[in-house]
């Protein structure tokens, strides 16, 4: 649940840099989820087949998040559009 929550929270930020930060939190949550899946497998809560399926899905989500982060502008402009003209000094 934390991965999509981080994405949703990040999307409400005002800059792409802030959005990327929350996507990074989502990446961290995906790694945490993978750890929980390993523990669940190792303690017999889920089967090896269930683990393999869920781990593959988790890795896929992590790759998508990483790709999205890389596609955000390196020097992020403010995502809010403004019609104001800059004032001259």
DAKA-V988353 format. One record per residue. N is the residue number from 1. PSI is psi in whole degrees, -180 to 180 (* if undefined). BURIAL is 1 if it has 16 or more other ideal C-beta (glycine too) atoms within 10 Angstrom, else 0. D_FIRST is the distance of its C-alpha to the first C-alpha in Angstrom with 2 decimals. Layout:
n->[N | N]
psi->[PSI | PSI]
burial->[BURIAL | BURIAL]
d_first->[D_FIRST | D_FIRST]
//
This chain:
n->[1 | 2 | 3 | 4 | 5 | 6 | 7 | 8 | 9 | 10 | 11 | 12 | 13 | 14 | 15 | 16 | 17 | 18 | 19 | 20 | 21 | 22 | 23 | 24 | 25 | 26 | 27 | 28 | 29 | 30 | 31 | 32 | 33 | 34 | 35 | 36 | 37 | 38 | 39 | 40 | 41 | 42 | 43 | 44 | 45 | 46 | 47 | 48 | 49 | 50 | 51 | 52 | 53 | 54 | 55 | 56 | 57 | 58 | 59 | 60 | 61 | 62 | 63 | 64 | 65 | 66 | 67 | 68 | 69 | 70 | 71 | 72 | 73 | 74 | 75 | 76 | 77 | 78 | 79 | 80 | 81 | 82 | 83 | 84 | 85 | 86 | 87 | 88 | 89]
psi->[-26 | -28 | -56 | -29 | -41 | -40 | -47 | -44 | -41 | -36 | -25 | -2 | 163 | -15 | 159 | -32 | -42 | -41 | -45 | -37 | -44 | -33 | -36 | -39 | -39 | -41 | -45 | -40 | -36 | -40 | -40 | -43 | -42 | -40 | -45 | -36 | -40 | -45 | -43 | -40 | -47 | -27 | 1 | 11 | -36 | 158 | 168 | -40 | -43 | -43 | -48 | -44 | -49 | -38 | -40 | -41 | -40 | -43 | -39 | -45 | -43 | -41 | -40 | -43 | -44 | -44 | -43 | -44 | -45 | -24 | -11 | 148 | 142 | -41 | 92 | 125 | 161 | 132 | -16 | 131 | 140 | 146 | 4 | 142 | 140 | 142 | 140 | 151 | *]
burial->[0 | 0 | 1 | 0 | 0 | 1 | 1 | 0 | 0 | 1 | 0 | 0 | 0 | 0 | 0 | 1 | 0 | 1 | 1 | 1 | 0 | 1 | 1 | 0 | 1 | 1 | 1 | 0 | 1 | 1 | 0 | 0 | 1 | 0 | 0 | 0 | 1 | 0 | 0 | 0 | 1 | 0 | 0 | 0 | 0 | 1 | 0 | 0 | 0 | 0 | 1 | 0 | 0 | 1 | 0 | 0 | 0 | 1 | 0 | 0 | 1 | 1 | 0 | 0 | 1 | 0 | 0 | 0 | 1 | 0 | 0 | 0 | 0 | 0 | 0 | 0 | 0 | 0 | 0 | 0 | 0 | 0 | 0 | 0 | 0 | 0 | 0 | 0 | 0]
d_first->[0.00 | 3.79 | 5.61 | 6.02 | 6.32 | 8.82 | 10.44 | 11.01 | 12.33 | 14.39 | 15.87 | 17.45 | 19.34 | 23.01 | 23.63 | 22.42 | 22.67 | 20.23 | 17.84 | 18.36 | 17.59 | 14.05 | 13.73 | 15.05 | 12.37 | 9.95 | 12.61 | 12.69 | 9.06 | 10.02 | 13.11 | 11.65 | 9.74 | 13.18 | 14.89 | 13.10 | 14.09 | 17.55 | 17.87 | 16.90 | 19.52 | 22.04 | 21.97 | 22.31 | 19.14 | 18.60 | 21.47 | 22.35 | 21.94 | 18.40 | 17.65 | 19.46 | 17.64 | 14.06 | 15.28 | 17.00 | 14.03 | 12.13 | 15.42 | 15.84 | 12.71 | 13.96 | 17.38 | 16.43 | 14.91 | 18.06 | 20.29 | 18.96 | 19.57 | 23.01 | 23.88 | 23.52 | 26.99 | 28.27 | 29.89 | 27.49 | 29.26 | 27.93 | 26.00 | 27.63 | 30.91 | 33.97 | 37.47 | 39.12 | 41.72 | 41.97 | 44.89 | 47.62 | 48.79]
//
